Every structure is written in C-alpha cells, then in structure tokens.
Amino acid sequence: MSHECEKATLQEVSAPITWGTRISYGLGDTACNVVMGITTAVLTLFYTDYAGVSVAVVGLAMLISRVFDGTSDVIMGVIVNKTRSKWGKARPWVLWMAVPYALCTISMFCIPQSNETVQFWYIFITYNLCTTVCYTAINVPYGTLSTLMTRSSHERDMLSVIRMALSPFGKIIAVTFTLPIVKLFGDDQAAWIKVMSIWCVIAVCLLIICFANCKETVHFEAQQQAQPKVTAGRSLKALLSNPYFWATLILWAVTCIHTTIIGTDLPYYCKYVLGNDELYSFIYTAEIVALIVGALACPLLLRRFNKRDLSLLGCVIVVAAQALIMLHPTSFSWILTMTIIRSLGQAPLTSVVFGMMGDVVEYGQWKSHIRQESLIFGAGSLGFKVGTGVTSAIMTMLLEGAGFLSSTTGGAVQPESAKEMIAAIFYWGPILVWVVAIVVLVLYRLDKIYPTIMKELAEREARGDM
C-alpha cells in the first residue's frame, strides 16, 4: 500500500458506517454473551446445585483458570497483530473459532458424577478450553475489529453503543430462558446439556453474520514498515505507560465484575433469601431490558455530554440505587424497581467503554508513535478476566466459609450464616466496584484533549509518519 493511499485513509475510514454493519457487529457480542452469560451467571449454580460440586472446588478451579485466561489475552493480541489473511488480521478469527467455541461450551456441562479430584480437573480443563482458548480467540479479535473498521471516534462510539445494546440479548437468552427451559426439559444435568446445545447453535449463526458483514478498512502496513522495527520491550513500555489504557482497563473490569457479582449471587439471593428462585428470571430480565433502553438512549445523550461526563453521572446513579435496595431488602417490587434504575445508570459506561478504548489506541499512537489495537484490547481483556475470576473465587470462598451447602438436586437447606453472606455480597459488592469507577472517571481527561490529538495525527500521517 502506498503512502498516498495511507494519506487518504484517515478521511476515508472516518466515513459513516451503515446501520446494517453496526447491527452485524453488535450481533457478534450477542453471540459471545449467549455463552459468556452462562459462565458468569449460572455456571456456578449448575456446578453446585445440579452437578453436586462443592463451592470450594468451583472457586479454586476458576481462580487458577483466570491466571491462564488472562495470559492468553495478551498472547492473542500479539497473534492478531501478526495475522495476515485475505480477510484482514482480526476479522477471520471470528469465523475460525465459532464452532470450537460452541463445542467447548457444551463440554463444560458434561461434567461426570465422580470424586472431587476428577471434577476439579474436568472443570479446570473444559473451562479453560472454553474461556482461555476459544473465547479469547474470538473476543480479542472482535474487540480489535471495531478499531479496524473506522477511525472516527463517533463511529466507534456507535459501534460500542450498538454492541452493548445487542449484547444483553445474548444474556437474556442464556440466563432468563435457561432455568425455565432446563426445568421444562427435566431439571437435571441432561436438561442443561440440551439447552446449552440450542444456545450454541444460535451463537455460531450470529458469529457468521458478524464475520460476513464487518470488514476491515483501516490499514497501516505501509507506514509501519517504513518505521524502525518496534521491539517487544518498547511495545510493552508504550502500553504500560499509557495512563488511559489503565483507566479503560479498570472501567471495563468494573462493568464485568458487576455482572459477575449480580449474576453469581442473585440466583442464590432469590432462592435462599427471597424464597423463590423463579424471581431471578424476572429481576435479571428487567435489568437487561433497562440496560438495552439505556444503551439506545446513549447516542442522543452523547450529543450533549461527552463520554466521561455521561458515564460519571451514570455511576453515581448506580451507587445510589444499589444503596437504596437495603431499605427494603426482601421486597421483590422494591428490588425490581431499584434494579431498573441501577441498570439505567450502568448503561452509559457499559455502552461507551469500548469507544473509549478506541480513543486510547489513537492516544497511544500519538504519544509513542506505536499503534496497538489488538494489544490494547488483549491486555484490557486480561484485566477484566482476572478481575472477574478473582471476584468469583472470593465469592465462592466467602460462601464456603459461611457454611454454604452444595447439592445435586438443588434442595439443600442453607444455614443462616450462608444466607447472611449471600445478602451481604448482593448489597455491598456492586457498591464497592462502582465507587472505583467514579474515582477513575473523575481523573479521566482524554475526551477534552482528543480533538487536538487527532489533528496532530492527521498532520503526521500526511507526512508518512505514525
């Protein structure tokens, strides 16, 4: 590719993206969340209440797995950066890994009824095949793809908003409908396997749609070849010295840790505190629907507020709504109302965080003359996976320490200490993580300097520089 072509790229790849392409891109995350929604929300419930695995075994397997899982994200970022194919460097992975991802997901639910050692290793191997290998090999390229489709901050914001408006549908499929259909199919392990197979077929179809309609248009090969070779040490230093990489990593982790806390603890809260596990589907659906509505409102709100200010306001609403739950902690209607308000507050940050990461790519190029799309998304993914893994492990250890009883039939009677711990996690966990987001956003300044950065980058690239 000539420098002349590269010069034209900045304007050409900032053109508006069609709605069909935006929706196709968003469907990719719908597919990921059909499966990821299961692993972050009801997988622990399946292991403890249907497969009869102790919470200690589940927590240990997931904690150790997250260490490997996090490492794989950085490795995948490097692999994506070195990938060369007729479809680009990120896009082909969405196609290549779709079927393996589905098969590995189903395998997690085929755990044998055996001793704890066998069950631990089965969970460890299948969980890592699904999340460490297959999910990473889809999600890191998928996140990177948005920065290779456009260089317009607005268009990246729109891709992020549509992505987060559509991704909850995957969670609705995976979480809201899973438990009722499992009961319809027999309410046992075999029923879970059948339901997971249905969800995985849907996920594969959605990933193929995403691949077919989302094409890479941003290319820097010519300019990068003209620059001195970037060593691994210099590349890592550029990444770690980028303050906004750390900011968006934490913000992304906050949204995912929140999902892990609520997804893991809410089924137990409904079952053992409210006394009706069927309430879980209603509350979770209300949360997801509110999140979708909030996400769809973000394009209008972003005309008046920048990403940072809108997200900060939302975080304050989340903390306030979560705190208010404790006024009537056993009232289903009150919890449902506060959940909807909390979810509306959660929507801005959840919707724009990937747009923020696209801005971080441009900031990094401006600061260090190195463009790191896949490494930024890979390392960011590492942060959220380690965060959610540690969160899952901490919660399971807290439950184990409180005397939580596992069961193969879901009929165990929990001691008061376990119920109190379930309630404490539900009340205070979200508040703690969203306070962290508020602190980070108060210090976030990239929105204000971004226009100047892009102006300087345009001048550099016109000269053939990075």
C-alpha positions in Angstrom: 0.0 0.0 0.0 1.5 3.4 -1.0 1.8 6.4 1.3 -0.7 8.2 -0.8 -3.2 5.5 0.0 -2.4 5.8 3.6 -2.8 9.6 3.5 -6.3 9.1 2.2 -7.2 6.5 4.8 -7.7 8.9 7.7 -10.6 10.7 5.9 -11.9 7.7 4.0 -12.2 5.4 7.0 -13.9 8.0 9.1 -17.0 7.9 6.8 -20.3 6.8 8.4 -20.9 3.1 8.9 -24.2 1.7 7.8 -26.8 0.5 10.3 -26.6 -2.9 8.8 -22.9 -3.1 9.6 -23.4 -1.7 13.1 -26.1 -4.3 13.9 -24.0 -7.1 12.4 -21.1 -6.0 14.6 -23.3 -5.9 17.7 -24.6 -9.4 16.9 -21.1 -10.7 17.4 -21.3 -9.7 21.1 -24.8 -11.1 21.3 -23.2 -14.5 20.3 -20.4 -14.1 22.8 -22.9 -13.3 25.6 -25.1 -16.3 24.8 -22.2 -18.3 26.1 -20.4 -15.8 28.4 -23.6 -15.0 30.1 -23.8 -18.7 31.2 -20.2 -18.8 32.5 -20.6 -15.5 34.5 -24.2 -16.0 35.7 -25.5 -19.5 36.2 -22.5 -21.8 35.7 -21.7 -21.8 39.4 -25.3 -22.6 40.1 -25.2 -25.5 37.7 -22.0 -26.9 39.3 -23.2 -26.6 42.9 -26.9 -27.4 42.6 -27.0 -29.8 39.7 -23.6 -31.5 39.4 -23.0 -31.6 43.2 -19.7 -29.9 43.1 -18.6 -28.0 46.3 -18.3 -24.2 46.0 -14.6 -24.6 47.2 -13.8 -26.8 44.2 -15.6 -24.4 41.8 -13.9 -21.4 43.2 -10.4 -22.9 43.1 -10.8 -24.1 39.6 -12.0 -20.7 38.4 -9.4 -18.7 40.3 -6.5 -20.8 38.8 -8.1 -20.7 35.4 -8.2 -17.0 35.4 -4.4 -16.8 35.7 -4.1 -18.7 32.5 -7.0 -17.0 30.9 -5.5 -13.6 31.5 -2.2 -14.5 29.9 -3.9 -15.8 26.8 -5.4 -12.4 26.1 -2.0 -10.8 25.7 -0.8 -13.7 23.6 -3.9 -13.4 21.4 -3.3 -9.7 21.0 0.2 -10.4 19.6 -1.2 -13.2 17.3 -3.9 -10.9 15.9 -1.3 -8.2 15.2 0.8 -10.7 13.2 -2.2 -12.3 11.4 -2.2 -11.8 7.6 -5.1 -13.1 5.6 -7.4 -12.0 2.7 -10.0 -11.0 5.4 -7.6 -8.9 7.5 -6.0 -9.6 10.8 -8.9 -9.6 13.3 -12.0 -10.5 11.3 -11.0 -14.0 10.3 -10.8 -15.2 13.9 -14.5 -14.6 14.4 -15.1 -17.2 11.7 -12.3 -19.7 12.6 -13.2 -20.0 16.3 -17.1 -20.0 16.1 -17.6 -23.8 16.1 -14.8 -24.7 18.5 -16.2 -22.2 20.9 -19.6 -23.8 20.8 -18.3 -27.3 21.3 -16.1 -26.4 24.2 -19.1 -24.6 25.9 -21.2 -27.7 25.7 -18.4 -29.8 27.2 -18.4 -27.7 30.4 -21.9 -29.2 31.2 -20.9 -32.8 30.7 -19.0 -33.0 34.0 -19.0 -36.6 35.4 -20.5 -37.5 38.7 -17.3 -38.5 40.4 -15.0 -37.6 43.2 -13.8 -34.0 43.8 -10.4 -34.5 42.2 -11.9 -35.7 38.9 -14.5 -33.0 39.0 -11.8 -30.3 39.7 -9.7 -31.3 36.7 -12.7 -31.7 34.5 -13.9 -28.2 35.3 -10.4 -26.8 35.0 -9.7 -28.3 31.6 -13.1 -27.6 30.0 -13.4 -24.1 31.5 -10.0 -23.2 30.1 -10.7 -24.6 26.7 -13.9 -22.5 26.5 -12.7 -19.3 28.1 -8.9 -19.3 27.9 -8.6 -20.6 24.4 -11.8 -20.2 22.4 -13.5 -17.2 24.0 -10.2 -15.3 24.0 -9.5 -16.2 20.3 -12.9 -14.7 19.4 -13.3 -11.8 21.8 -9.9 -10.1 21.5 -10.1 -10.0 17.6 -13.7 -9.0 17.9 -12.9 -6.0 20.1 -10.0 -5.1 17.9 -12.2 -5.2 14.8 -14.0 -2.0 15.7 -10.8 0.0 15.5 -10.0 -1.6 12.1 -13.5 -0.7 10.7 -13.2 3.1 11.3 -11.0 5.8 12.8 -13.9 8.0 13.6 -14.4 8.4 17.4 -18.1 8.9 16.8 -18.5 5.8 14.7 -16.5 3.8 17.2 -18.9 5.1 19.9 -21.8 4.0 17.8 -20.3 0.5 17.3 -19.8 0.3 21.0 -23.3 1.5 21.8 -25.0 -0.9 19.4 -22.7 -3.7 20.6 -23.8 -3.1 24.2 -27.4 -2.6 23.2 -27.4 -6.0 21.4 -25.1 -8.0 23.7 -27.7 -8.2 26.5 -30.0 -10.2 24.2 -27.4 -12.9 24.5 -27.6 -12.7 28.3 -31.4 -12.8 28.1 -31.3 -15.9 26.0 -28.6 -17.5 28.2 -29.8 -16.5 31.6 -33.5 -15.6 31.6 -34.6 -18.5 29.5 -32.1 -21.1 30.6 -33.6 -22.0 34.0 -37.2 -22.3 32.9 -36.3 -24.4 29.8 -34.0 -26.6 32.0 -37.0 -27.3 34.2 -39.1 -28.0 31.1 -36.5 -30.5 29.8 -36.3 -32.4 33.1 -34.4 -30.1 35.6 -31.3 -32.2 35.6 -27.8 -32.3 34.1 -29.0 -33.8 30.8 -31.5 -30.9 30.5 -28.7 -28.4 30.9 -26.7 -30.1 28.1 -29.7 -29.9 25.7 -30.3 -26.2 26.5 -26.6 -25.3 26.0 -26.6 -27.1 22.6 -29.5 -24.9 21.5 -27.8 -21.7 22.6 -24.5 -22.7 21.0 -26.2 -23.2 17.6 -27.7 -19.7 17.8 -24.3 -18.3 18.8 -22.5 -19.8 15.8 -25.1 -18.4 13.4 -24.7 -14.9 14.9 -20.9 -15.0 14.7 -21.1 -15.9 11.0 -23.4 -12.9 10.3 -20.8 -10.7 12.1 -18.0 -12.0 10.1 -19.8 -11.7 6.8 -20.8 -8.0 7.1 -17.9 -6.4 9.1 -14.9 -5.6 7.0 -11.6 -4.1 7.9 -10.8 -0.7 6.3 -8.0 0.7 8.4 -4.6 -0.3 7.2 -1.2 0.9 8.4 1.1 -1.7 7.0 3.0 0.7 4.6 3.7 3.3 7.2 4.6 0.7 9.9 7.1 -1.0 7.5 8.7 2.4 6.9 9.3 2.9 10.6 12.1 1.3 12.6 11.0 -2.2 13.9 9.3 -1.9 17.2 10.8 -4.3 19.8 8.6 -6.2 22.2 10.1 -4.3 25.1 9.3 -0.9 23.5 5.8 -2.0 22.6 5.2 -3.2 26.2 6.6 0.0 27.6 4.3 2.1 25.4 1.3 0.1 26.6 2.1 0.3 30.3 3.0 4.0 30.2 -0.4 4.8 28.6 -2.5 6.1 31.5 -5.7 5.9 29.7 -5.1 2.2 28.9 -5.1 1.6 32.7 -8.2 3.8 33.1 -10.3 2.0 30.5 -9.0 -1.4 31.7 -10.3 -0.6 35.2 -13.6 0.7 33.8 -14.1 -2.4 31.6 -13.3 -4.6 34.6 -15.9 -2.8 36.7 -18.7 -3.5 34.3 -17.7 -7.2 34.1 -17.2 -7.6 37.8 -20.6 -6.1 38.5 -22.1 -8.7 36.1 -20.2 -11.5 37.8 -21.3 -10.4 41.3 -25.0 -10.0 40.3 -25.1 -13.0 38.0 -23.5 -15.3 40.5 -25.1 -14.1 43.7 -28.6 -13.1 42.6 -29.8 -16.7 41.9 -28.8 -17.6 45.4 -30.4 -14.4 46.8 -33.7 -15.2 45.1 -33.6 -18.8 46.1 -32.5 -18.6 49.7 -33.3 -15.0 50.9 -36.5 -14.2 48.9 -37.5 -17.8 48.9 -38.4 -18.2 45.2 -35.7 -18.9 42.6 -38.1 -18.1 39.8 -37.9 -14.4 40.8 -34.4 -14.4 39.4 -35.5 -14.5 35.8 -37.9 -11.5 36.3 -35.2 -9.4 38.0 -32.5 -10.3 35.6 -34.7 -9.7 32.6 -35.7 -6.3 34.0 -32.1 -5.4 34.5 -31.2 -6.4 30.9 -34.1 -4.6 29.3 -33.3 -1.4 31.2 -29.7 -1.8 30.1 -30.8 -2.0 26.5 -33.1 1.0 26.8 -30.3 3.0 28.4 -27.8 2.0 25.7 -30.2 3.0 23.0 -30.6 6.4 24.6 -26.9 7.0 24.7 -26.5 8.3 21.1 -28.9 11.1 22.0 -27.3 11.8 25.3 -23.8 11.9 23.7 -24.9 14.9 21.6 -25.0 16.9 24.9 -22.4 15.1 27.1 -19.0 13.7 26.4 -18.3 10.0 27.2 -16.7 10.7 30.6 -19.3 13.0 32.0 -22.2 10.8 30.9 -20.5 7.7 32.4 -19.7 9.5 35.7 -23.3 10.6 36.1 -24.4 7.0 35.5 -22.0 5.6 38.0 -23.4 7.9 40.7 -26.9 6.7 39.9 -25.8 3.0 40.2 -24.3 3.5 43.7 -27.4 5.4 44.9 -29.8 2.8 43.5 -27.8 -0.1 44.9 -27.7 1.5 48.4 -31.4 2.1 48.3 -32.1 -1.7 47.9 -31.1 -2.1 51.5 -34.1 -0.1 52.6 -36.5 -3.0 51.7 -34.2 -5.9 51.0 -36.9 -8.6 51.0 -39.4 -6.7 48.9 -39.5 -8.1 45.3 -41.2 -5.0 43.9 -38.7 -2.6 45.6 -35.6 -4.7 44.4 -37.1 -4.8 40.9 -37.5 -1.0 40.8 -34.1 -0.3 42.1 -32.6 -2.8 39.7 -34.1 -1.0 36.8 -32.8 2.4 38.0 -29.4 0.9 38.7 -29.3 -0.6 35.2 -30.2 2.7 33.6 -27.2 4.2 35.4 -25.0 1.4 34.4 -25.9 1.8 30.7 -23.7 4.8 29.7 -20.3 3.3 30.9 -21.2 -0.1 29.6 -22.2 1.4 26.2 -19.2 3.6 25.6 -16.3 1.8 27.3 -15.2 0.2 24.0 -15.4 3.5 22.3 -13.1 4.8 25.0 -10.7 2.0 24.2 -10.7 3.0 20.6 -9.7 6.5 21.7 -6.9 5.0 23.8 -5.5 3.4 20.6 -5.3 6.9 19.0 -3.8 8.4 22.2 -1.2 5.7 22.3 -0.2 6.3 18.7 0.0 10.0 19.3 2.2 9.6 22.5 4.5 6.8 21.4 4.3 6.6 17.6 3.1 2.9 18.0 -0.4 1.7 17.1 -1.5 -1.1 19.3 -5.1 -2.0 18.6 -5.0 -5.7 19.4 -2.6 -5.4 22.3 -4.7 -2.8 24.0 -7.8 -4.9 23.7 -6.0 -8.1 24.6 -4.4 -6.6 27.7 -7.7 -4.9 28.6 -9.4 -8.3 28.3 -6.8 -9.8 30.6 -7.7 -7.2 33.2 -11.4 -7.9 33.2 -10.9 -11.7 33.1 -8.5 -11.6 36.1 -10.9 -9.3 37.9 -14.0 -11.5 37.3 -12.0 -14.6 38.1 -10.8 -13.2 41.4 -14.3 -12.0 42.1 -15.8 -15.4 41.5 -13.2 -17.0 43.7 -13.7 -14.6 46.5 -17.4 -15.0 46.5 -17.2 -18.8 46.4 -14.7 -18.7 49.3 -16.9 -16.4 51.3 -19.9 -18.7 50.7 -17.8 -21.8 51.7 -16.6 -20.0 54.8 -20.2 -19.1 55.7 -21.2 -22.8 55.5 -23.0 -22.9 52.1 -24.2 -26.4 51.3 -24.0 -27.9 47.8 -26.5 -30.3 46.4 -27.1 -32.4 43.3 -30.9 -31.7 43.5 -30.9 -28.0 44.4 -32.8 -28.8 47.6 -30.3 -28.0 50.3 -31.4 -26.0 53.3 -28.9 -23.3 53.9 -27.8 -22.2 57.4 -28.5 -18.6 58.4 -24.8 -17.7 58.2 -24.8 -18.7 54.4 -28.0 -16.6 53.8 -26.4 -13.6 55.6 -23.3 -13.9 53.4 -25.4 -14.2 50.2 -27.2 -11.0 51.2 -24.0 -9.1 52.1 -22.4 -9.9 48.8 -25.6 -8.8 47.0 -25.8 -5.5 48.9 -22.2 -4.3 49.1 -20.4 -5.9 46.2 -21.8 -3.6 43.4 -21.3 -0.5 45.6 -17.6 -1.2 46.1 -16.8 -1.7 42.4 -18.8 1.3 41.1 -17.2 3.6 43.6 -13.9 2.6 42.0 -15.3 3.6 38.6 -16.3 7.0 40.0 -12.8 7.7 41.1 -11.3 6.7 37.8 -13.8 8.8 35.8 -13.1 11.9 38.0 -9.5 11.7 36.9 -10.2 10.9 33.2 -9.4 13.7 30.8 -8.9 12.1 27.3 -12.2 13.4 25.9 -11.0 17.0 26.3 -7.7 16.6 24.5 -8.8 14.1 21.9 -9.6 16.7 19.1 -6.0 18.1 19.4 -4.6 14.5 19.3 -6.4 13.6 16.1 -5.4 16.9 14.4 -1.7 16.2 15.1 -2.0 12.6 14.0 -3.6 13.7 10.7 -0.6 16.0 10.1 1.9 13.2 10.9 0.3 10.7 8.7 0.2 13.2 5.8 4.0 13.2 6.1 4.1 9.3 6.1 4.8 9.1 9.9 2.9 7.2 12.6 
